[in-house]
Amino acid sequence: MSTPPLAGAGMPPGAFSGTQAQAAREVNTASLCRIGQETVQDIVFRTMEIFQLLRNMQLPNGVTYHTTTYQDRLGKLQEHLRQLSILFRKLRLVYDKCNENCAGLDPVPIEQLIPYVEEDGSKHDDRGAASQLRFASEERREIMEVNKKLKQKNQQLKQIMDQLRNLIWDINAMLAMRN
């Protein structure tokens, strides 16, 4: 007979085992993906810790090294490598389970994922399309007019800037001749 897991602080003993059983029943692809994401984050964290341990280790370059310190660091490194191996196995299981769950699914065309509203009646569609076309043509005409006015204003500003530039050149030339 197995003993039930220990309950957390403030939780009755039966609540934890109930939530654990419920979680086991509700394992769907989305929750598997979340578990996989957390596992990948753990792998990255453990890998960073391994590199930190390796960075802090000294190379055996003839310097006397304390055996106990070396053994402690080696033990930590081996423990991290063991945990990293376990995390990779867990990630493989999650990956295989996700592929198994998605094996029977047919790929859905992107067009079907875009929601749209269908209107009833073809007469209403013709009127709606005609009014949309009229509105679009009016809007295009207005945009063309604004662009035309904008080009005219830009041309006027360019002429003014050219006149100012010529005036400044003339003033600078007169000042240079005076000196």
C-alpha positions as CSV (number, residue, x, y, z in Angstrom):
1,M,0.0,0.0,0.0
2,S,1.5,3.4,-1.0
3,T,1.3,6.4,1.2
4,P,-0.4,9.5,-0.1
5,P,1.7,12.5,-0.9
6,L,2.2,15.1,1.7
7,A,-0.3,18.0,1.6
8,G,0.9,21.6,1.4
9,A,0.5,24.0,4.2
10,G,-3.2,25.1,4.6
11,M,-4.5,22.3,2.4
12,P,-6.3,19.2,3.7
13,P,-4.6,15.9,2.9
14,G,-7.3,14.9,0.4
15,A,-7.2,18.1,-1.6
16,F,-3.7,17.6,-3.0
17,S,-4.3,14.1,-4.2
18,G,-7.6,15.2,-5.7
19,T,-6.0,18.0,-7.7
20,Q,-3.2,15.6,-8.7
21,A,-5.8,13.1,-10.0
22,Q,-7.7,15.9,-11.8
23,A,-4.5,17.1,-13.4
24,A,-3.7,13.6,-14.6
25,R,-7.1,13.4,-16.3
26,E,-6.8,16.9,-17.9
27,V,-3.6,16.3,-19.8
28,N,-4.3,17.8,-23.1
29,T,-1.9,19.0,-25.8
30,A,-1.9,22.6,-24.5
31,S,-1.0,21.6,-21.0
32,L,1.7,19.3,-22.5
33,C,3.1,22.3,-24.4
34,R,3.2,24.3,-21.2
35,I,5.0,21.5,-19.4
36,G,7.4,21.3,-22.4
37,Q,8.1,25.0,-22.2
38,E,8.8,24.8,-18.5
39,T,11.1,21.9,-19.1
40,V,13.0,23.8,-21.7
41,Q,13.4,26.7,-19.3
42,D,14.7,24.3,-16.7
43,I,17.2,22.9,-19.2
44,V,18.4,26.3,-20.0
45,F,18.7,27.2,-16.3
46,R,20.6,24.0,-15.5
47,T,22.9,24.5,-18.5
48,M,23.7,28.0,-17.3
49,E,24.5,26.6,-13.9
50,I,26.8,24.0,-15.4
51,F,28.7,26.7,-17.4
52,Q,29.0,28.8,-14.2
53,L,30.5,25.8,-12.3
54,L,32.9,25.2,-15.2
55,R,33.9,28.8,-15.3
56,N,34.7,28.8,-11.6
57,M,36.8,25.6,-11.8
58,Q,40.6,26.1,-12.0
59,L,42.6,24.3,-14.7
60,P,45.1,21.7,-13.4
61,N,48.2,23.9,-14.2
62,G,50.5,22.6,-11.5
63,V,48.9,24.6,-8.7
64,T,48.1,22.7,-5.6
65,Y,44.4,22.2,-5.4
66,H,42.3,21.2,-2.4
67,T,40.9,17.8,-2.9
68,T,37.7,18.4,-1.0
69,T,36.9,21.6,-3.0
70,Y,37.5,19.7,-6.2
71,Q,35.3,16.8,-5.0
72,D,32.5,19.1,-4.0
73,R,32.6,20.9,-7.4
74,L,32.8,17.7,-9.3
75,G,29.9,16.3,-7.3
76,K,27.8,19.4,-8.1
77,L,28.7,19.2,-11.7
78,Q,27.8,15.5,-11.9
79,E,24.5,16.2,-10.1
80,H,23.6,19.0,-12.6
81,L,24.5,16.7,-15.5
82,R,22.3,14.0,-14.1
83,Q,19.4,16.4,-13.7
84,L,19.9,17.7,-17.2
85,S,19.8,14.2,-18.5
86,I,16.5,13.6,-16.7
87,L,15.1,16.9,-18.0
88,F,16.0,15.9,-21.6
89,R,14.2,12.5,-21.1
90,K,11.2,14.3,-19.8
91,L,11.2,16.7,-22.8
92,R,11.4,13.7,-25.1
93,L,8.4,12.1,-23.4
94,V,6.4,15.4,-23.7
95,Y,7.4,15.7,-27.4
96,D,6.4,12.2,-28.2
97,K,3.0,12.6,-26.4
98,C,2.3,15.8,-28.2
99,N,3.1,14.2,-31.6
100,E,0.9,11.2,-30.6
101,N,-2.0,13.5,-29.7
102,C,-1.7,15.5,-32.9
103,A,-1.1,12.6,-35.2
104,G,-4.8,12.2,-36.2
105,L,-5.4,15.9,-36.8
106,D,-5.6,17.1,-40.3
107,P,-4.0,20.4,-41.1
108,V,-6.6,23.2,-41.2
109,P,-6.3,25.6,-44.1
110,I,-5.6,29.1,-42.9
111,E,-8.7,30.5,-44.7
112,Q,-10.9,28.5,-42.4
113,L,-9.3,30.0,-39.3
114,I,-10.4,33.5,-40.3
115,P,-13.9,34.3,-39.0
116,Y,-16.3,36.2,-41.2
117,V,-20.0,37.0,-41.2
118,E,-22.2,35.8,-44.0
119,E,-25.0,38.1,-45.0
120,D,-28.4,36.7,-45.9
121,G,-30.0,37.4,-49.3
122,S,-28.2,38.1,-52.6
123,K,-30.1,41.5,-53.1
124,H,-28.6,42.8,-49.9
125,D,-25.2,41.6,-50.9
126,D,-25.5,43.5,-54.3
127,R,-26.6,46.7,-52.6
128,G,-23.9,46.4,-49.9
129,A,-21.2,45.7,-52.5
130,A,-22.4,48.6,-54.7
131,S,-22.5,51.0,-51.7
132,Q,-19.0,49.8,-50.6
133,L,-17.7,50.3,-54.1
134,R,-19.2,53.8,-54.3
135,F,-17.7,54.7,-50.9
136,A,-14.3,53.3,-51.9
137,S,-14.3,55.3,-55.2
138,E,-15.3,58.5,-53.4
139,E,-12.6,57.9,-50.8
140,R,-10.0,57.3,-53.6
141,R,-11.1,60.5,-55.4
142,E,-10.7,62.5,-52.1
143,I,-7.2,61.0,-51.6
144,M,-6.2,61.8,-55.1
145,E,-7.3,65.5,-54.6
146,V,-5.4,65.7,-51.3
147,N,-2.3,64.2,-53.0
148,K,-2.6,66.8,-55.8
149,K,-2.9,69.7,-53.3
150,L,0.0,68.3,-51.3
151,K,2.2,68.1,-54.4
152,Q,1.3,71.7,-55.3
153,K,2.2,72.9,-51.7
154,N,5.5,70.9,-51.8
155,Q,6.4,72.6,-55.1
156,Q,5.6,76.1,-53.7
157,L,7.8,75.3,-50.6
158,K,10.6,74.1,-52.9
159,Q,10.5,77.4,-54.9
160,I,10.5,79.5,-51.7
161,M,13.5,77.5,-50.3
162,D,15.4,78.0,-53.6
163,Q,14.7,81.7,-53.5
164,L,15.9,81.9,-49.9
165,R,19.0,79.9,-50.8
166,N,19.8,82.3,-53.7
167,L,19.2,85.3,-51.5
168,I,21.6,84.0,-48.8
169,W,24.2,83.3,-51.5
170,D,23.9,86.8,-52.8
171,I,24.2,88.3,-49.2
172,N,27.2,86.1,-48.5
173,A,28.8,87.1,-51.8
174,M,28.3,90.9,-51.1
175,L,29.7,90.5,-47.6
176,A,32.8,88.7,-49.0
177,M,33.3,91.4,-51.6
178,R,33.1,94.0,-48.8
179,N,35.8,92.5,-46.7
